[in-house]
Amino acid sequence: MVSIICTLRDHTDELSGCAFSPSLLATCSADKTLRVYNTADFSELPFSPLSGHGYGVHCCCFSSCGSFLLSCSTDGSVIVWSSGTGEVVAVLQHPSRSPLRVCALALDSSLVLAGACDGTVALWDFPSKTLRRCSSVSEASVVACCFSPCGQFVVTGCTNGDLKLWDVDISLLHAEKDAHDLGVTCCSAAPQLEVACIMTLLHTLTSHSAPVLSCAFSSDGDLVFHSVIHTLHVSAALPSPCRYVTAVALSPTKPWIATGSMDRTVNVQTVCQGRKLPGHSRLLVADWSEQDVQTWLREEGLEELVGNFKANNIDGPELSYLNKETAAELGIVYSTHTQSQANWDSVFFVWIYCLILKHDKPKFDSMI
């Protein structure tokens, strides 16, 4: 279950990104600014907003230590800010001044990566703030990039749908996938998983009804969060803002999700922890019997669904593939005087996908 802690309404244009450090929340916007908040009470810091970009800011991220905040913009620059004072530490300029759509910092803060609209990615040495390489990786705009947790690999995603795995020098292409028909918009590496040389599709999450714009892993790697037009999904739908949800970030220290929207607001939401069922925690969802599914529904307060699930003989394998459309075909509808249909979608599909991800964790092949 998810509940909103606060709504921040300080930006004057559409939100494009947000990021957490252990003690701060940063947001960036098409209004050319970044805003920084203290997560103790979500008050804006005295030096906020940060103004230094000439055009809209597309992406922001913190260093792992939390001391630095990075942002990139249509003006072709990555600005490194001190998260303690708001001062500009360095300005990293793309060699051709191509608009930058995404930036990322290696976990050990050794390298900075930025993707540009001309199909190149620029790589800087972070300690010296010097350009290490600028490489062409696609004929389309690079709008997604991330480092592997080990720092030895880089993933890039482009508007033509390509997802590519490179060595850290972006000189050797290890793998390439034609990932999405309408283009890649975001990518994120799970913090505790090794990157395999052979990329295989693990899950396709299909409960969205509109383009997916952003994604992130929880700090333990167990959950995938992704934003979409009108809704944020914890692989399901949460309370909706008025316009597109364009950014999502997770706190590394607290069960919080921050979402940014085209309605200029940022919602900070808390995720309540689900309860493990002793009798099922050792089983994959696909191994659940019909009785296991019914027991789980009762434990999670979804008693009114038990009859429909029983009548339709829903066991673990069928539960794994259940979505709103198939549920409607089976006559599984949940509505009471206290819960709307939207809330039913939220409650039911959050638990469905969280369970699948928690119980059926993917295992990657060892690297050769």
TORFI-279081 format. One record per residue (C-alpha): x, y, z; residue in one letter; residue number from 1. Coordinates in steps of 0.05 Angstrom, whole numbers, plus 5000, padded with zeros to 4 digits. Example, Ala and Ser with C-alpha at 12.3 -4.5 7.8 and 13.67 -1.06 7.14 Angstrom:
% residues 2
X->5246 | Y->4910 | Z->5156 | residu->a | num->1
X->5273 | Y->4979 | Z->5143 | residu->s | num->2
END
This chain:
% residues 368
X->5000 | Y->5000 | Z->5000 | residu->m | num->1
X->5022 | Y->5071 | Z->4985 | residu->v | num->2
X->5004 | Y->5137 | Z->5016 | residu->s | num->3
X->5025 | Y->5208 | Z->4999 | residu->i | num->4
X->5069 | Y->5243 | Z->5050 | residu->i | num->5
X->5071 | Y->5311 | Z->5016 | residu->c | num->6
X->5062 | Y->5347 | Z->4950 | residu->t | num->7
X->5114 | Y->5398 | Z->4928 | residu->l | num->8
X->5089 | Y->5453 | Z->4882 | residu->r | num->9
X->5149 | Y->5499 | Z->4873 | residu->d | num->10
X->5169 | Y->5489 | Z->4800 | residu->h | num->11
X->5137 | Y->5534 | Z->4747 | residu->t | num->12
X->5141 | Y->5484 | Z->4689 | residu->d | num->13
X->5138 | Y->5410 | Z->4676 | residu->e | num->14
X->5179 | Y->5363 | Z->4721 | residu->l | num->15
X->5231 | Y->5323 | Z->4683 | residu->s | num->16
X->5270 | Y->5287 | Z->4738 | residu->g | num->17
X->5279 | Y->5274 | Z->4812 | residu->c | num->18
X->5331 | Y->5240 | Z->4855 | residu->a | num->19
X->5343 | Y->5221 | Z->4927 | residu->f | num->20
X->5405 | Y->5222 | Z->4969 | residu->s | num->21
X->5404 | Y->5194 | Z->5040 | residu->p | num->22
X->5381 | Y->5263 | Z->5067 | residu->s | num->23
X->5359 | Y->5304 | Z->5006 | residu->l | num->24
X->5309 | Y->5303 | Z->4949 | residu->l | num->25
X->5327 | Y->5340 | Z->4885 | residu->a | num->26
X->5279 | Y->5356 | Z->4828 | residu->t | num->27
X->5291 | Y->5387 | Z->4760 | residu->c | num->28
X->5245 | Y->5419 | Z->4710 | residu->s | num->29
X->5235 | Y->5451 | Z->4642 | residu->a | num->30
X->5236 | Y->5517 | Z->4681 | residu->d | num->31
X->5313 | Y->5513 | Z->4678 | residu->k | num->32
X->5321 | Y->5502 | Z->4753 | residu->t | num->33
X->5333 | Y->5448 | Z->4804 | residu->l | num->34
X->5302 | Y->5449 | Z->4873 | residu->r | num->35
X->5331 | Y->5414 | Z->4934 | residu->v | num->36
X->5292 | Y->5393 | Z->4996 | residu->y | num->37
X->5311 | Y->5366 | Z->5064 | residu->n | num->38
X->5278 | Y->5297 | Z->5072 | residu->t | num->39
X->5270 | Y->5308 | Z->5147 | residu->a | num->40
X->5211 | Y->5355 | Z->5135 | residu->d | num->41
X->5213 | Y->5368 | Z->5059 | residu->f | num->42
X->5229 | Y->5441 | Z->5069 | residu->s | num->43
X->5267 | Y->5473 | Z->5012 | residu->e | num->44
X->5340 | Y->5488 | Z->5027 | residu->l | num->45
X->5360 | Y->5562 | Z->5032 | residu->p | num->46
X->5403 | Y->5559 | Z->4969 | residu->f | num->47
X->5348 | Y->5528 | Z->4927 | residu->s | num->48
X->5329 | Y->5536 | Z->4870 | residu->p | num->49
X->5393 | Y->5523 | Z->4833 | residu->l | num->50
X->5399 | Y->5565 | Z->4769 | residu->s | num->51
X->5455 | Y->5554 | Z->4720 | residu->g | num->52
X->5427 | Y->5521 | Z->4659 | residu->h | num->53
X->5406 | Y->5562 | Z->4598 | residu->g | num->54
X->5350 | Y->5515 | Z->4579 | residu->y | num->55
X->5306 | Y->5462 | Z->4610 | residu->g | num->56
X->5339 | Y->5411 | Z->4657 | residu->v | num->57
X->5325 | Y->5339 | Z->4636 | residu->h | num->58
X->5358 | Y->5296 | Z->4689 | residu->c | num->59
X->5390 | Y->5300 | Z->4757 | residu->c | num->60
X->5427 | Y->5250 | Z->4802 | residu->c | num->61
X->5466 | Y->5249 | Z->4867 | residu->f | num->62
X->5535 | Y->5219 | Z->4878 | residu->s | num->63
X->5532 | Y->5157 | Z->4922 | residu->s | num->64
X->5562 | Y->5196 | Z->4981 | residu->c | num->65
X->5509 | Y->5249 | Z->4972 | residu->g | num->66
X->5559 | Y->5306 | Z->4969 | residu->s | num->67
X->5548 | Y->5323 | Z->4896 | residu->f | num->68
X->5487 | Y->5335 | Z->4852 | residu->l | num->69
X->5492 | Y->5329 | Z->4777 | residu->l | num->70
X->5444 | Y->5357 | Z->4725 | residu->s | num->71
X->5442 | Y->5359 | Z->4649 | residu->c | num->72
X->5405 | Y->5404 | Z->4601 | residu->s | num->73
X->5387 | Y->5422 | Z->4530 | residu->t | num->74
X->5444 | Y->5473 | Z->4535 | residu->d | num->75
X->5493 | Y->5415 | Z->4525 | residu->g | num->76
X->5524 | Y->5417 | Z->4594 | residu->s | num->77
X->5528 | Y->5375 | Z->4657 | residu->v | num->78
X->5533 | Y->5418 | Z->4719 | residu->i | num->79
X->5564 | Y->5389 | Z->4783 | residu->v | num->80
X->5534 | Y->5423 | Z->4845 | residu->w | num->81
X->5554 | Y->5419 | Z->4917 | residu->s | num->82
X->5493 | Y->5389 | Z->4952 | residu->s | num->83
X->5515 | Y->5422 | Z->5016 | residu->g | num->84
X->5521 | Y->5494 | Z->4992 | residu->t | num->85
X->5489 | Y->5495 | Z->4923 | residu->g | num->86
X->5553 | Y->5523 | Z->4892 | residu->e | num->87
X->5575 | Y->5502 | Z->4822 | residu->v | num->88
X->5634 | Y->5455 | Z->4828 | residu->v | num->89
X->5644 | Y->5444 | Z->4753 | residu->a | num->90
X->5611 | Y->5452 | Z->4685 | residu->v | num->91
X->5623 | Y->5393 | Z->4637 | residu->l | num->92
X->5608 | Y->5414 | Z->4566 | residu->q | num->93
X->5591 | Y->5364 | Z->4511 | residu->h | num->94
X->5644 | Y->5372 | Z->4455 | residu->p | num->95
X->5592 | Y->5389 | Z->4402 | residu->s | num->96
X->5545 | Y->5424 | Z->4452 | residu->r | num->97
X->5490 | Y->5375 | Z->4432 | residu->s | num->98
X->5430 | Y->5377 | Z->4479 | residu->p | num->99
X->5439 | Y->5327 | Z->4536 | residu->l | num->100
X->5379 | Y->5285 | Z->4556 | residu->r | num->101
X->5407 | Y->5240 | Z->4611 | residu->v | num->102
X->5466 | Y->5236 | Z->4658 | residu->c | num->103
X->5492 | Y->5183 | Z->4705 | residu->a | num->104
X->5548 | Y->5177 | Z->4756 | residu->l | num->105
X->5585 | Y->5113 | Z->4770 | residu->a | num->106
X->5573 | Y->5082 | Z->4839 | residu->l | num->107
X->5645 | Y->5098 | Z->4860 | residu->d | num->108
X->5639 | Y->5169 | Z->4833 | residu->s | num->109
X->5697 | Y->5157 | Z->4785 | residu->s | num->110
X->5661 | Y->5171 | Z->4720 | residu->l | num->111
X->5605 | Y->5215 | Z->4693 | residu->v | num->112
X->5564 | Y->5194 | Z->4632 | residu->l | num->113
X->5516 | Y->5236 | Z->4591 | residu->a | num->114
X->5473 | Y->5219 | Z->4531 | residu->g | num->115
X->5462 | Y->5269 | Z->4475 | residu->a | num->116
X->5411 | Y->5282 | Z->4420 | residu->c | num->117
X->5463 | Y->5271 | Z->4366 | residu->d | num->118
X->5470 | Y->5197 | Z->4385 | residu->g | num->119
X->5534 | Y->5205 | Z->4424 | residu->t | num->120
X->5552 | Y->5193 | Z->4497 | residu->v | num->121
X->5605 | Y->5234 | Z->4532 | residu->a | num->122
X->5647 | Y->5204 | Z->4588 | residu->l | num->123
X->5684 | Y->5247 | Z->4638 | residu->w | num->124
X->5733 | Y->5230 | Z->4693 | residu->d | num->125
X->5697 | Y->5256 | Z->4754 | residu->f | num->126
X->5755 | Y->5272 | Z->4801 | residu->p | num->127
X->5792 | Y->5313 | Z->4748 | residu->s | num->128
X->5729 | Y->5336 | Z->4711 | residu->k | num->129
X->5764 | Y->5322 | Z->4645 | residu->t | num->130
X->5732 | Y->5291 | Z->4582 | residu->l | num->131
X->5754 | Y->5219 | Z->4573 | residu->r | num->132
X->5715 | Y->5200 | Z->4511 | residu->r | num->133
X->5657 | Y->5221 | Z->4467 | residu->c | num->134
X->5631 | Y->5162 | Z->4426 | residu->s | num->135
X->5575 | Y->5153 | Z->4376 | residu->s | num->136
X->5529 | Y->5096 | Z->4399 | residu->v | num->137
X->5467 | Y->5107 | Z->4356 | residu->s | num->138
X->5437 | Y->5144 | Z->4298 | residu->e | num->139
X->5381 | Y->5165 | Z->4345 | residu->a | num->140
X->5380 | Y->5208 | Z->4408 | residu->s | num->141
X->5409 | Y->5176 | Z->4471 | residu->v | num->142
X->5356 | Y->5186 | Z->4525 | residu->v | num->143
X->5375 | Y->5132 | Z->4575 | residu->a | num->144
X->5441 | Y->5109 | Z->4606 | residu->c | num->145
X->5467 | Y->5076 | Z->4669 | residu->c | num->146
X->5529 | Y->5043 | Z->4698 | residu->f | num->147
X->5530 | Y->4972 | Z->4722 | residu->s | num->148
X->5539 | Y->4965 | Z->4797 | residu->p | num->149
X->5610 | Y->4940 | Z->4787 | residu->c | num->150
X->5626 | Y->5001 | Z->4745 | residu->g | num->151
X->5655 | Y->4960 | Z->4688 | residu->q | num->152
X->5597 | Y->4966 | Z->4640 | residu->f | num->153
X->5552 | Y->5019 | Z->4611 | residu->v | num->154
X->5481 | Y->5012 | Z->4584 | residu->v | num->155
X->5452 | Y->5061 | Z->4533 | residu->t | num->156
X->5381 | Y->5067 | Z->4507 | residu->g | num->157
X->5358 | Y->5107 | Z->4447 | residu->c | num->158
X->5294 | Y->5134 | Z->4417 | residu->t | num->159
X->5298 | Y->5082 | Z->4362 | residu->n | num->160
X->5288 | Y->5027 | Z->4414 | residu->g | num->161
X->5360 | Y->5001 | Z->4417 | residu->d | num->162
X->5388 | Y->4978 | Z->4485 | residu->l | num->163
X->5463 | Y->4968 | Z->4484 | residu->k | num->164
X->5514 | Y->4941 | Z->4534 | residu->l | num->165
X->5584 | Y->4970 | Z->4528 | residu->w | num->166
X->5650 | Y->4965 | Z->4564 | residu->d | num->167
X->5664 | Y->5024 | Z->4610 | residu->v | num->168
X->5705 | Y->5059 | Z->4556 | residu->d | num->169
X->5646 | Y->5054 | Z->4507 | residu->i | num->170
X->5693 | Y->5023 | Z->4456 | residu->s | num->171
X->5670 | Y->4951 | Z->4457 | residu->l | num->172
X->5597 | Y->4932 | Z->4446 | residu->l | num->173
X->5580 | Y->4869 | Z->4487 | residu->h | num->174
X->5506 | Y->4862 | Z->4471 | residu->a | num->175
X->5451 | Y->4897 | Z->4433 | residu->e | num->176
X->5376 | Y->4888 | Z->4437 | residu->k | num->177
X->5319 | Y->4917 | Z->4397 | residu->d | num->178
X->5283 | Y->4929 | Z->4462 | residu->a | num->179
X->5221 | Y->4973 | Z->4451 | residu->h | num->180
X->5182 | Y->4989 | Z->4388 | residu->d | num->181
X->5170 | Y->5062 | Z->4408 | residu->l | num->182
X->5239 | Y->5075 | Z->4436 | residu->g | num->183
X->5275 | Y->5067 | Z->4502 | residu->v | num->184
X->5260 | Y->5124 | Z->4551 | residu->t | num->185
X->5296 | Y->5101 | Z->4614 | residu->c | num->186
X->5340 | Y->5045 | Z->4640 | residu->c | num->187
X->5363 | Y->5026 | Z->4710 | residu->s | num->188
X->5410 | Y->4971 | Z->4735 | residu->a | num->189
X->5391 | Y->4931 | Z->4797 | residu->a | num->190
X->5444 | Y->4946 | Z->4851 | residu->p | num->191
X->5461 | Y->4875 | Z->4872 | residu->q | num->192
X->5458 | Y->4838 | Z->4805 | residu->l | num->193
X->5517 | Y->4824 | Z->4760 | residu->e | num->194
X->5511 | Y->4845 | Z->4688 | residu->v | num->195
X->5512 | Y->4786 | Z->4641 | residu->a | num->196
X->5545 | Y->4788 | Z->4574 | residu->c | num->197
X->5483 | Y->4756 | Z->4543 | residu->i | num->198
X->5421 | Y->4798 | Z->4555 | residu->m | num->199
X->5356 | Y->4758 | Z->4558 | residu->t | num->200
X->5285 | Y->4782 | Z->4570 | residu->l | num->201
X->5263 | Y->4763 | Z->4641 | residu->l | num->202
X->5194 | Y->4795 | Z->4647 | residu->h | num->203
X->5148 | Y->4839 | Z->4606 | residu->t | num->204
X->5104 | Y->4880 | Z->4651 | residu->l | num->205
X->5042 | Y->4899 | Z->4612 | residu->t | num->206
X->4993 | Y->4932 | Z->4660 | residu->s | num->207
X->5007 | Y->5002 | Z->4632 | residu->h | num->208
X->4957 | Y->5031 | Z->4583 | residu->s | num->209
X->5003 | Y->5088 | Z->4557 | residu->a | num->210
X->5077 | Y->5102 | Z->4544 | residu->p | num->211
X->5125 | Y->5087 | Z->4602 | residu->v | num->212
X->5171 | Y->5146 | Z->4615 | residu->l | num->213
X->5215 | Y->5128 | Z->4674 | residu->s | num->214
X->5237 | Y->5068 | Z->4716 | residu->c | num->215
X->5278 | Y->5053 | Z->4777 | residu->a | num->216
X->5298 | Y->4995 | Z->4822 | residu->f | num->217
X->5289 | Y->4995 | Z->4897 | residu->s | num->218
X->5355 | Y->4996 | Z->4936 | residu->s | num->219
X->5350 | Y->4922 | Z->4950 | residu->d | num->220
X->5335 | Y->4906 | Z->4877 | residu->g | num->221
X->5270 | Y->4869 | Z->4893 | residu->d | num->222
X->5220 | Y->4918 | Z->4863 | residu->l | num->223
X->5215 | Y->4955 | Z->4797 | residu->v | num->224
X->5182 | Y->5022 | Z->4796 | residu->f | num->225
X->5162 | Y->5056 | Z->4731 | residu->h | num->226
X->5124 | Y->5118 | Z->4712 | residu->s | num->227
X->5073 | Y->5126 | Z->4657 | residu->v | num->228
X->5022 | Y->5175 | Z->4631 | residu->i | num->229
X->4975 | Y->5192 | Z->4689 | residu->h | num->230
X->4999 | Y->5136 | Z->4736 | residu->t | num->231
X->5060 | Y->5111 | Z->4774 | residu->l | num->232
X->5065 | Y->5036 | Z->4779 | residu->h | num->233
X->5097 | Y->4993 | Z->4832 | residu->v | num->234
X->5087 | Y->4946 | Z->4774 | residu->s | num->235
X->5015 | Y->4971 | Z->4785 | residu->a | num->236
X->4977 | Y->5037 | Z->4791 | residu->a | num->237
X->4982 | Y->5087 | Z->4847 | residu->l | num->238
X->4940 | Y->5150 | Z->4861 | residu->p | num->239
X->4943 | Y->5192 | Z->4798 | residu->s | num->240
X->4965 | Y->5264 | Z->4788 | residu->p | num->241
X->4930 | Y->5309 | Z->4738 | residu->c | num->242
X->4979 | Y->5299 | Z->4680 | residu->r | num->243
X->5035 | Y->5254 | Z->4656 | residu->y | num->244
X->5081 | Y->5224 | Z->4709 | residu->v | num->245
X->5150 | Y->5237 | Z->4679 | residu->t | num->246
X->5199 | Y->5218 | Z->4734 | residu->a | num->247
X->5206 | Y->5169 | Z->4791 | residu->v | num->248
X->5260 | Y->5161 | Z->4845 | residu->a | num->249
X->5268 | Y->5118 | Z->4907 | residu->l | num->250
X->5300 | Y->5137 | Z->4972 | residu->s | num->251
X->5361 | Y->5095 | Z->4989 | residu->p | num->252
X->5346 | Y->5097 | Z->5064 | residu->t | num->253
X->5270 | Y->5102 | Z->5071 | residu->k | num->254
X->5210 | Y->5068 | Z->5039 | residu->p | num->255
X->5194 | Y->5130 | Z->4998 | residu->w | num->256
X->5178 | Y->5142 | Z->4925 | residu->i | num->257
X->5182 | Y->5211 | Z->4893 | residu->a | num->258
X->5145 | Y->5223 | Z->4828 | residu->t | num->259
X->5147 | Y->5284 | Z->4783 | residu->g | num->260
X->5091 | Y->5304 | Z->4736 | residu->s | num->261
X->5076 | Y->5350 | Z->4678 | residu->m | num->262
X->5027 | Y->5385 | Z->4725 | residu->d | num->263
X->5090 | Y->5416 | Z->4758 | residu->r | num->264
X->5082 | Y->5378 | Z->4823 | residu->t | num->265
X->5124 | Y->5327 | Z->4860 | residu->v | num->266
X->5090 | Y->5274 | Z->4903 | residu->n | num->267
X->5129 | Y->5239 | Z->4958 | residu->v | num->268
X->5096 | Y->5173 | Z->4977 | residu->q | num->269
X->5112 | Y->5121 | Z->5029 | residu->t | num->270
X->5108 | Y->5046 | Z->5014 | residu->v | num->271
X->5083 | Y->5003 | Z->5070 | residu->c | num->272
X->5117 | Y->4936 | Z->5076 | residu->q | num->273
X->5076 | Y->4874 | Z->5059 | residu->g | num->274
X->5074 | Y->4814 | Z->5106 | residu->r | num->275
X->5108 | Y->4749 | Z->5088 | residu->k | num->276
X->5065 | Y->4687 | Z->5094 | residu->l | num->277
X->5107 | Y->4634 | Z->5130 | residu->p | num->278
X->5075 | Y->4577 | Z->5090 | residu->g | num->279
X->5089 | Y->4609 | Z->5023 | residu->h | num->280
X->5154 | Y->4647 | Z->5030 | residu->s | num->281
X->5194 | Y->4587 | Z->5007 | residu->r | num->282
X->5151 | Y->4576 | Z->4944 | residu->l | num->283
X->5151 | Y->4610 | Z->4877 | residu->l | num->284
X->5084 | Y->4641 | Z->4859 | residu->v | num->285
X->5081 | Y->4592 | Z->4800 | residu->a | num->286
X->5081 | Y->4535 | Z->4851 | residu->d | num->287
X->5022 | Y->4560 | Z->4890 | residu->w | num->288
X->4960 | Y->4517 | Z->4893 | residu->s | num->289
X->4889 | Y->4546 | Z->4890 | residu->e | num->290
X->4886 | Y->4541 | Z->4966 | residu->q | num->291
X->4952 | Y->4579 | Z->4972 | residu->d | num->292
X->4924 | Y->4636 | Z->4929 | residu->v | num->293
X->4860 | Y->4639 | Z->4970 | residu->q | num->294
X->4899 | Y->4639 | Z->5036 | residu->t | num->295
X->4942 | Y->4696 | Z->5010 | residu->w | num->296
X->4881 | Y->4737 | Z->4991 | residu->l | num->297
X->4852 | Y->4729 | Z->5061 | residu->r | num->298
X->4918 | Y->4748 | Z->5093 | residu->e | num->299
X->4923 | Y->4811 | Z->5051 | residu->e | num->300
X->4852 | Y->4835 | Z->5067 | residu->g | num->301
X->4823 | Y->4816 | Z->4999 | residu->l | num->302
X->4771 | Y->4769 | Z->5028 | residu->e | num->303
X->4717 | Y->4790 | Z->4979 | residu->e | num->304
X->4758 | Y->4764 | Z->4920 | residu->l | num->305
X->4764 | Y->4693 | Z->4948 | residu->v | num->306
X->4698 | Y->4670 | Z->4920 | residu->g | num->307
X->4713 | Y->4692 | Z->4849 | residu->n | num->308
X->4783 | Y->4664 | Z->4851 | residu->f | num->309
X->4756 | Y->4598 | Z->4876 | residu->k | num->310
X->4701 | Y->4595 | Z->4824 | residu->a | num->311
X->4752 | Y->4607 | Z->4769 | residu->n | num->312
X->4803 | Y->4558 | Z->4797 | residu->n | num->313
X->4859 | Y->4610 | Z->4800 | residu->i | num->314
X->4924 | Y->4578 | Z->4822 | residu->d | num->315
X->4995 | Y->4605 | Z->4823 | residu->g | num->316
X->5011 | Y->4599 | Z->4748 | residu->p | num->317
X->4945 | Y->4634 | Z->4729 | residu->e | num->318
X->4957 | Y->4687 | Z->4783 | residu->l | num->319
X->5025 | Y->4703 | Z->4752 | residu->s | num->320
X->4993 | Y->4720 | Z->4685 | residu->y | num->321
X->4931 | Y->4755 | Z->4711 | residu->l | num->322
X->4919 | Y->4826 | Z->4689 | residu->n | num->323
X->4860 | Y->4874 | Z->4689 | residu->k | num->324
X->4833 | Y->4849 | Z->4622 | residu->e | num->325
X->4835 | Y->4775 | Z->4640 | residu->t | num->326
X->4808 | Y->4790 | Z->4709 | residu->a | num->327
X->4749 | Y->4825 | Z->4678 | residu->a | num->328
X->4737 | Y->4767 | Z->4631 | residu->e | num->329
X->4735 | Y->4720 | Z->4691 | residu->l | num->330
X->4686 | Y->4766 | Z->4727 | residu->g | num->331
X->4736 | Y->4784 | Z->4781 | residu->i | num->332
X->4713 | Y->4853 | Z->4802 | residu->v | num->333
X->4726 | Y->4884 | Z->4870 | residu->y | num->334
X->4684 | Y->4942 | Z->4894 | residu->s | num->335
X->4657 | Y->4961 | Z->4962 | residu->t | num->336
X->4628 | Y->5023 | Z->4994 | residu->h | num->337
X->4697 | Y->5042 | Z->5018 | residu->t | num->338
X->4740 | Y->5025 | Z->4958 | residu->q | num->339
X->4732 | Y->5051 | Z->4887 | residu->s | num->340
X->4749 | Y->5011 | Z->4825 | residu->q | num->341
X->4814 | Y->5052 | Z->4819 | residu->a | num->342
X->4833 | Y->5031 | Z->4889 | residu->n | num->343
X->4818 | Y->4959 | Z->4872 | residu->w | num->344
X->4866 | Y->4963 | Z->4813 | residu->d | num->345
X->4918 | Y->4995 | Z->4858 | residu->s | num->346
X->4913 | Y->4945 | Z->4916 | residu->v | num->347
X->4905 | Y->4882 | Z->4875 | residu->f | num->348
X->4958 | Y->4893 | Z->4822 | residu->f | num->349
X->5009 | Y->4922 | Z->4870 | residu->v | num->350
X->5006 | Y->4857 | Z->4909 | residu->w | num->351
X->5005 | Y->4812 | Z->4848 | residu->i | num->352
X->5068 | Y->4840 | Z->4818 | residu->y | num->353
X->5104 | Y->4852 | Z->4883 | residu->c | num->354
X->5094 | Y->4779 | Z->4900 | residu->l | num->355
X->5118 | Y->4756 | Z->4832 | residu->i | num->356
X->5180 | Y->4799 | Z->4837 | residu->l | num->357
X->5194 | Y->4781 | Z->4910 | residu->k | num->358
X->5183 | Y->4706 | Z->4902 | residu->h | num->359
X->5207 | Y->4695 | Z->4831 | residu->d | num->360
X->5273 | Y->4734 | Z->4832 | residu->k | num->361
X->5311 | Y->4726 | Z->4766 | residu->p | num->362
X->5379 | Y->4693 | Z->4767 | residu->k | num->363
X->5431 | Y->4717 | Z->4718 | residu->f | num->364
X->5482 | Y->4672 | Z->4686 | residu->d | num->365
X->5553 | Y->4683 | Z->4712 | residu->s | num->366
X->5597 | Y->4726 | Z->4669 | residu->m | num->367
X->5647 | Y->4690 | Z->4626 | residu->i | num->368
END
